[in-house]
Amino acid sequence: MSRKLHSEPSITSLSAICEHIQISNSSRHDKVPAVVKRLLNSWNTKDCFEHISPVSIPSHEKVIDIVQQARRILFPGYFTKTRLHAANLEYYIGKETTDLYEKVNEQITMAIRHDCRRNNLPCTNCEERSQEMTLAFIESLPEVTAILATDIRAALAGDPATDSPDEIIFSYPGLLAISIFRLAHELFRLKVPIIPRIMTEYAHSLTGIDIHPGATIGQGFFIDHGTGVVIGETTIIGNDVRLYQGVTLGALSLPRDAGVRMRHKKRHPTIEDNVIIYANTTILGGDTVIGAGSVIGGNIWLTESVDAGTRVLLKRPELIYSNSR
């Protein structure tokens, strides 16, 4: 009897049945090096932006870590994994604050060096300046704690939906945004580059509340709900002011070269003490002043000043009702 010998499958039949070979044959990896060359060329022309330098840039991740650690110090016991009591409080706060000093100093040093490198500045003694700025920031923490206590009391006084400071500290986006702003503002006042804006944009991403670290905001500040609130760099807000969601304290229409011409000029409004501004109201302009004790209703557009004690309300619109009959 003759035996039938089984022949090996051909390369053609393998490619017909093997998905791996089909995928490999369709690969376009060989096209990637050309794209890399184009990317390198775009950075060489300086038309695009890069940070290729032996000088380290501040770490976005570590700046966020600084924010979280600072909140553990400002609100001891709320965001800690360790149970705190009177016997270990001083040790815990001391350890956290010392560790915070080291982290802040490292990032400020990087920020100063990066700023010098980016702007071709002469040596600015970054190590010494960083130590001074870091100490000043750490020394500001007791004052930040005190002013945040007034913000919490303002929330308790202005929001009938809660009578719990714990609820406000744990869950209110307004207080989260204000807490991070107040930390960032201290660094902004010290002229620390980059880091303050990283902090407030982190708060913006979490809460939908956009507060520039350069704004000046008094004590007892309360943002209710908060989503969509915008507070520009040169805004001045007095004491015991309350804002609702969607409020914009912004600049008037700016020219195309506003980044150069309008920098360091007052572009945003002044809100005096004890003002309430309701939802979706827009107030614009560096010369616009909302006088103390005023109440600005919802959906208002203001580009001119308002005297103290004024109520500004939108005339009730005409409503049209219809039904299937």
Residue, then its C-alpha position, 0 to 999 in steps of 0.5 A: m500500500s502506498r502512503k500519502l505524505h502530508s506536504e507542509p503548507s505553503i507561505t501563501s496559504l499561511s499568509a491567507i490564514c495567519e492574522h499576524i502576518q496580515i497585520s505585520n504586512s500592513s504596518r507603517h512603522d517605517k513612516v514614523p522616522a520621517v514624522v520625527k524629522r519634521l517635528l525636530n525641524s519645527w522646533n529648530t525653527k522656533d515657530c513652535f514651543e519646547h523645553i529642551s534644556p539642562v534646566s529642569i522645569p517645575s513638575h506639574e505632579k509635584v505642584i499638585d502634591i504641594v497643594q494637597q499637602a498644604r490642605r492637610i496642614l490647613f485643615p488638620g484631620y480632614f484629609t489625613k490618613t493618620r488619626l490626629h489627637a492632642a498628643n500627636l498634633e504638634y509632631y504631625i503638623g511639624k513633620e508635614t510643614t517641614d516636608l512641605y518646605e522642602k517640596v516648595n523650595e525645590q519647585i520654586t528653585m526650578a521655577i526661577r531657573h526656568d524663568c532665567r533660562r527662558n528669558n535669558l536673564p543674568c544669574t539671579n541667585c536662585e537658591e538664595r531667593s528660593q529659600e527666602m520665598t519658601l520661608a515667606f510662603i510657609e510663614s503665611l500659612p497661619e494667616v491663610t488658615a485664619i482667612l479660610a475660617t472666615d470663608i467657611r463661616a460665610a458659607l454657613a451664613g449664606d447657604p441654608a442647604t448646610d449647617s455643617p462646616d465639615e460638609i463645606i470643607f469636604s465637599y464644597p467646590g467653592l471652598l476648594a477653589i478658594s483654598i487653592f487660590r489663597l495658597a497660590h496668591e501668596l506665591f504670586r505676591l512673592k513673584v514666584p513664576i509659573i507655580p501659582r498658575i499651575m495651582t489655580e488651573y488645577a482648581h479650575s479643572l476640579t471645580g469649574i471655578d477659574i480664579h487667577p492667582g493675581a486677584t485680590i480677595g478679602q475675607g468671608f468670600f463665598i462662591d455658591h455652586g460655583t461652576g463657570v465662575v471666572i475672576g480675572e487677574t486684576t479683580i479686587i474683591g472686598n470683604d463678605v462678598r457672595l457670588y453664584q454660579g456663572v459669574t464673570l468678573g472680566a475684562l472689556s474687549l481687548p486688542r490683538d496685542a493685549g498681551v503686551r499693551m495691557r499687561h500690568k494694567k487694571r482690566h477687571p472690576t472692583i467689587e466692594d464689601n458686602v456685595i451679592i452677585y447672582a447667577n450668570t451675571t457678567i461685570l467687565g472693565g478695570d474702571t467698573v466699581i460695584g459699590a458696597g452693599s449692592v445686589i446685582g441680579g442674575n443674567i445682568w451685563l454690566t460695564e459701568s460702575v454702580d453706587a453703594g447700596t444699589r440693586v440692579l435687576l433685569k426687567r422681567p421678560e414676557l413669557i409666552y405659554s401655549n398648550s395643545r388646545 
